[in-house]
Amino acid sequence: MDLKGAKLTWLGHSTFRLETGGKTILIDPWVMGNPSCPANEKRVKKVDAMLCTHGHFDHIGDAVEIAKLHNPVVVGIFELATWLQKKGAKQIAPMNKGGSQEVAGMKVTMVHADHSCGIQEDDGSIVYGGEACGYVIELENGVKLYHAGDTNVFGDMHIIHELYHPEIAMLPIGDLFTMSPLEASYACGLLRPKAVIPMHWGTFPALTGTPAALRRLIGDVGCEVLEMKPGQTMG
């Protein structure tokens, strides 16, 4: 898949590094405690912006520490962004669903996700983190990506297709806490991307969905399944 000079690296689970226009963006920053993240990728060397889909530990587990070390612009739904600010993030760019803003030279649009969003505090209590979301990211070179975050399939994915036309969709397939390959294959029919990158699978034994199952189920949708290995870069 041609990203026209940009690079996309899967760091395992739902974490991706996007390099474009001299900027480095982390989506769902969970690397140090992420068992799927390669050892040589667990120390973040550079980050200009972080996009956080929701407040579960396997998506923002390292957000606070990375924010303190590198001072990136931190994007999230209002409640999550302000919580991260309270924890030490100095540059936050809160937004909400349907909104767009420019971040690190990209146009970022927040879209719906069908999931929960509690943030676990150090004492084990759960606080409200706003709602879970996904992002449509339009790069300076015109390429459009969709990171769904954690979600079930929902009918308005067709609206995401009609409004934004993402060429590459990053979709969870693990089952139990998100879509399985069955729902993800239906989502591809609604989104109609050129390619789908399966994520949120294989990290823990409970996440049983596989790219092979998605490939079998996707049928004649006309969408290529790009099975990446943790640490692999495309572009």
C-alpha positions in Angstrom: 0.0 0.0 0.0 1.6 3.3 -1.1 1.6 6.0 1.6 3.3 8.4 -0.7 6.4 8.9 1.5 4.7 8.4 4.9 5.5 5.4 7.1 3.2 3.4 9.3 4.6 1.0 11.9 2.5 -1.4 14.0 3.9 -1.6 17.5 1.5 -4.4 18.6 -2.1 -4.4 19.9 -3.6 -1.0 18.8 -0.5 1.1 18.9 0.9 2.6 15.7 3.7 5.0 14.9 3.0 7.3 11.9 5.9 9.2 10.4 5.0 11.9 7.9 6.4 15.3 7.0 9.2 15.1 9.5 6.7 14.5 12.3 6.2 11.4 14.5 2.7 10.6 15.8 1.8 7.8 18.2 -1.7 6.4 18.1 -2.8 4.7 21.4 0.6 4.9 23.2 1.1 1.6 25.0 4.6 0.3 24.4 6.5 -0.3 27.6 4.0 -2.7 29.1 2.7 -4.0 25.8 3.7 -7.7 25.5 3.4 -7.5 21.7 5.7 -4.5 21.3 9.2 -5.5 20.2 11.9 -4.9 22.8 13.7 -2.4 20.5 10.6 -0.3 20.2 9.7 0.0 23.9 11.7 3.2 24.4 10.0 6.1 22.5 12.8 8.3 21.0 10.7 11.0 19.4 7.0 12.0 19.3 5.4 15.2 18.2 1.7 14.2 18.8 -0.3 11.4 20.4 -3.8 10.4 19.5 -5.7 8.6 22.2 -8.9 6.7 21.3 -10.0 6.0 24.9 -8.8 5.6 28.5 -8.3 1.9 28.9 -4.8 0.9 30.1 -4.0 -1.0 26.9 -4.4 2.2 24.9 -3.0 5.0 27.2 -0.8 2.9 29.4 2.3 5.0 28.6 0.7 8.3 27.6 1.5 10.2 30.8 5.2 9.1 30.9 5.7 9.8 27.2 4.0 13.2 27.5 6.3 14.1 30.3 9.4 13.0 28.4 8.7 14.4 25.0 6.0 17.1 25.5 3.9 16.1 22.4 0.5 17.5 21.5 -2.0 15.1 23.1 -5.3 14.6 21.3 -8.3 13.0 22.9 -11.9 13.5 23.8 -12.4 16.4 26.2 -12.6 14.4 29.4 -9.6 12.2 28.6 -7.5 15.1 27.4 -8.1 17.1 30.6 -7.4 14.0 32.8 -4.0 13.6 31.0 -3.3 17.3 31.5 -3.9 16.8 35.3 -1.4 13.9 35.2 1.3 16.0 33.6 0.6 16.5 29.8 1.5 20.1 29.1 0.1 20.4 25.5 -3.4 19.0 25.1 -5.7 19.4 22.1 -9.1 18.2 23.3 -11.9 17.7 20.8 -15.1 15.7 20.3 -16.9 13.6 17.8 -17.5 15.3 14.4 -14.8 17.8 15.1 -11.6 18.3 13.1 -8.3 20.1 13.9 -4.8 20.3 12.4 -2.2 18.4 14.4 1.4 18.0 13.4 0.6 19.0 9.8 -2.3 16.5 9.6 -6.1 16.9 9.6 -7.5 14.9 12.4 -11.2 14.2 12.6 -12.8 12.4 15.6 -15.5 9.8 14.8 -17.6 7.5 16.8 -16.6 4.2 18.4 -19.0 1.7 20.1 -17.1 0.9 23.3 -16.7 1.9 27.0 -14.1 4.4 28.4 -13.4 4.2 32.1 -9.9 5.3 33.3 -8.4 3.3 36.0 -6.7 5.4 38.7 -3.7 4.3 40.7 -5.9 3.2 43.6 -7.9 1.0 41.3 -11.0 3.2 41.1 -12.6 3.9 37.7 -13.2 7.5 36.6 -15.2 8.8 33.7 -13.1 9.3 30.6 -15.6 10.6 28.1 -16.6 8.3 25.3 -14.4 6.0 23.2 -13.7 7.3 19.7 -11.8 6.7 16.5 -9.9 9.0 14.2 -9.8 9.7 10.5 -6.3 11.1 9.7 -5.7 13.0 6.5 -1.9 13.4 5.8 -0.4 16.3 4.0 0.1 14.1 1.0 -3.7 13.4 0.8 -3.6 9.8 2.1 -6.5 9.1 4.5 -6.3 6.6 7.3 -8.9 5.4 9.8 -8.0 4.1 13.2 -11.2 2.7 14.7 -9.9 2.4 18.3 -11.8 -0.3 20.2 -15.2 -0.8 18.8 -18.0 -3.0 17.6 -19.3 -2.6 14.1 -21.9 0.1 13.8 -24.0 1.2 10.8 -22.6 4.7 10.7 -19.3 3.3 9.5 -20.9 3.8 6.2 -21.1 7.6 6.9 -17.4 7.5 7.7 -16.9 6.1 4.2 -19.2 8.6 2.5 -17.8 11.7 4.3 -14.1 10.9 4.6 -13.3 8.0 2.2 -10.4 6.5 4.2 -8.1 4.3 2.1 -6.6 2.3 4.9 -8.6 1.1 8.0 -7.1 -0.2 11.2 -9.7 -2.4 12.7 -9.8 -4.5 15.9 -10.5 -8.2 15.3 -9.6 -9.9 18.6 -13.2 -10.6 19.8 -14.3 -10.5 23.5 -13.6 -6.8 24.1 -14.0 -5.7 20.5 -15.2 -6.9 17.1 -14.3 -10.4 16.0 -13.3 -11.1 12.4 -17.0 -11.6 11.6 -18.0 -8.1 12.6 -14.8 -6.6 11.2 -15.6 -8.2 7.8 -19.0 -6.5 7.8 -17.3 -3.2 8.9 -15.1 -3.4 5.8 -18.2 -3.6 3.6 -19.5 -0.4 5.2 -16.2 1.4 5.1 -15.0 0.2 1.7 -11.3 0.9 2.3 -8.7 -0.3 -0.2 -7.0 -2.1 2.6 -7.6 -3.1 6.2 -4.9 -3.6 8.9 -6.1 -6.0 11.7 -5.2 -4.9 15.2 -6.1 -5.7 18.8 -5.5 -9.4 18.3 -3.0 -11.9 19.6 -1.8 -9.8 22.5 -3.4 -12.0 25.1 -4.8 -15.6 24.9 -8.4 -14.2 25.2 -8.1 -12.3 22.0 -8.8 -15.2 19.6 -9.6 -13.4 16.3 -7.0 -13.8 13.6 -6.2 -12.0 10.3 -6.6 -15.4 8.5 -10.2 -15.6 9.8 -10.9 -12.1 8.6 -9.4 -12.9 5.2 -11.8 -15.9 4.9 -14.8 -13.9 5.9 -14.2 -10.7 3.9 -15.4 -12.4 0.7 -15.9 -10.2 -2.3 -15.8 -6.8 -0.5 -12.7 -5.9 -2.5 -10.6 -5.0 0.5 -7.0 -6.2 0.9 -6.1 -7.6 4.4 -2.6 -6.3 5.3 -1.4 -8.6 8.1 1.4 -6.8 9.8 3.9 -8.2 12.4 4.7 -6.1 15.5 7.6 -3.7 14.5 6.8 -4.0 10.8 6.7 -0.7 8.8 4.7 -0.1 5.6 5.0 2.9 3.3 
